[in-house]
Amino acid sequence: MKTQTISHYLGLFIVCALFTEVVYAALPKAPILRSPAGNITEVATSYQWSMVVGASLYQLSIKDSTGNISNYQYKAEQKCLASKKSCSAYPA
């Protein structure tokens, strides 16, 4: 829910109006990991996933065997090919 407050000052009087606007939007589909599949032994491998129309940023989260999570963010324009409808990255 998005709330916006508008105030008008008239001399010593304060007029305040509160407007509430409800905006419903469909959630985008989640990207699908294409590779690698299953358990892997190296984090430093190429990752490929499906492109989501309208996405501008992707976050790749990798959990290692000790439970530590590494997060990598990539701009869609740098990592995705619209012609193949896929994205790829090689985290360092």
Contacts in CASP RR format, 6 or more apart in sequence:
PFRMAT RR
TARGET T0000
AUTHOR 0000-0000-0000
METHOD contacts of the structure
MODEL  1
MKTQTISHYLGLFIVCALFTEVVYAALPKAPILRSPAGNITEVATSYQWS
MVVGASLYQLSIKDSTGNISNYQYKAEQKCLASKKSCSAYPA
1 20 0 8 1.000
1 21 0 8 1.000
1 22 0 8 1.000
1 23 0 8 1.000
2 20 0 8 1.000
2 21 0 8 1.000
2 22 0 8 1.000
2 23 0 8 1.000
3 18 0 8 1.000
3 19 0 8 1.000
3 20 0 8 1.000
3 21 0 8 1.000
4 18 0 8 1.000
4 19 0 8 1.000
4 21 0 8 1.000
5 16 0 8 1.000
5 17 0 8 1.000
5 18 0 8 1.000
5 19 0 8 1.000
6 16 0 8 1.000
6 17 0 8 1.000
6 19 0 8 1.000
7 14 0 8 1.000
7 15 0 8 1.000
7 16 0 8 1.000
7 17 0 8 1.000
8 14 0 8 1.000
8 15 0 8 1.000
8 16 0 8 1.000
8 17 0 8 1.000
9 15 0 8 1.000
28 52 0 8 1.000
28 53 0 8 1.000
28 54 0 8 1.000
28 55 0 8 1.000
29 52 0 8 1.000
30 52 0 8 1.000
31 49 0 8 1.000
31 50 0 8 1.000
31 51 0 8 1.000
31 52 0 8 1.000
31 55 0 8 1.000
31 58 0 8 1.000
31 87 0 8 1.000
32 49 0 8 1.000
32 50 0 8 1.000
33 47 0 8 1.000
33 48 0 8 1.000
33 49 0 8 1.000
34 48 0 8 1.000
34 49 0 8 1.000
34 50 0 8 1.000
34 86 0 8 1.000
35 46 0 8 1.000
35 47 0 8 1.000
35 48 0 8 1.000
36 45 0 8 1.000
36 46 0 8 1.000
36 47 0 8 1.000
43 62 0 8 1.000
43 64 0 8 1.000
43 70 0 8 1.000
43 91 0 8 1.000
44 90 0 8 1.000
44 91 0 8 1.000
44 92 0 8 1.000
45 90 0 8 1.000
46 88 0 8 1.000
46 89 0 8 1.000
46 90 0 8 1.000
47 60 0 8 1.000
47 88 0 8 1.000
47 89 0 8 1.000
47 90 0 8 1.000
47 91 0 8 1.000
48 86 0 8 1.000
48 87 0 8 1.000
48 88 0 8 1.000
49 58 0 8 1.000
49 60 0 8 1.000
49 86 0 8 1.000
49 87 0 8 1.000
49 88 0 8 1.000
50 85 0 8 1.000
50 86 0 8 1.000
50 87 0 8 1.000
51 76 0 8 1.000
51 80 0 8 1.000
51 81 0 8 1.000
51 82 0 8 1.000
51 84 0 8 1.000
51 85 0 8 1.000
51 86 0 8 1.000
51 87 0 8 1.000
54 76 0 8 1.000
55 76 0 8 1.000
56 75 0 8 1.000
56 76 0 8 1.000
56 77 0 8 1.000
57 73 0 8 1.000
57 74 0 8 1.000
57 75 0 8 1.000
57 76 0 8 1.000
58 73 0 8 1.000
58 74 0 8 1.000
58 76 0 8 1.000
58 79 0 8 1.000
58 87 0 8 1.000
58 89 0 8 1.000
59 71 0 8 1.000
59 72 0 8 1.000
59 73 0 8 1.000
59 74 0 8 1.000
60 71 0 8 1.000
60 72 0 8 1.000
60 73 0 8 1.000
60 74 0 8 1.000
60 89 0 8 1.000
60 91 0 8 1.000
61 69 0 8 1.000
61 70 0 8 1.000
61 71 0 8 1.000
61 72 0 8 1.000
62 69 0 8 1.000
62 70 0 8 1.000
62 71 0 8 1.000
62 72 0 8 1.000
62 91 0 8 1.000
63 69 0 8 1.000
64 70 0 8 1.000
70 91 0 8 1.000
72 89 0 8 1.000
72 91 0 8 1.000
74 87 0 8 1.000
74 89 0 8 1.000
76 87 0 8 1.000
79 87 0 8 1.000
79 88 0 8 1.000
79 89 0 8 1.000
80 86 0 8 1.000
80 87 0 8 1.000
81 87 0 8 1.000
END
